[in-house]
Amino acid sequence: MNYWLFKSEPNTWGWDDQVARGDAGEEWDGVRNYQARNFMRDMAIGDLGFFYHSLKEKAVVGIVEVCALAHPDSTTDDARWECVDIKAVKPLETPVTLDMVKADPRLSEMVLVKNSRLSVQPVRPEEWDIICEMGGL
């Protein structure tokens, strides 16, 4: 199993929207970055990810699961763009802010710290465990 982080602007698509989709999940569409697209191509059914609210909140707020492999993004006719589907698994008891992540030296090499603009990014298993602990899981 691999771990990921999915960033979303909560005023466009937030945690509550994701939860409302239930087990059907939702396409993680609209990604127009080749590196992020390639990460989605590497995902497997059952991989887990952090759901991250960007902009003002800047916090990991929940855990999602990949429920459909990479497929054409329905929001474009351009065949270069693909996406996966994800479903909500559970919220974090305590949101883990970007400031909290940056303050923990064990997370200094995390992609979120090094390249916070990337909308889909890998998370190493040890980083996953640390953030889950920080979030009360």
Beta strands, then each sheet from edge to edge (+ up, - down):
strand 1: 3-8
strand 2: 26-27
strand 3: 48-53
strand 4: 59-72
strand 5: 82-97
strand 6: 120-123
sheet 1: 2+ 5- 4+ 3- 1- 6+
end
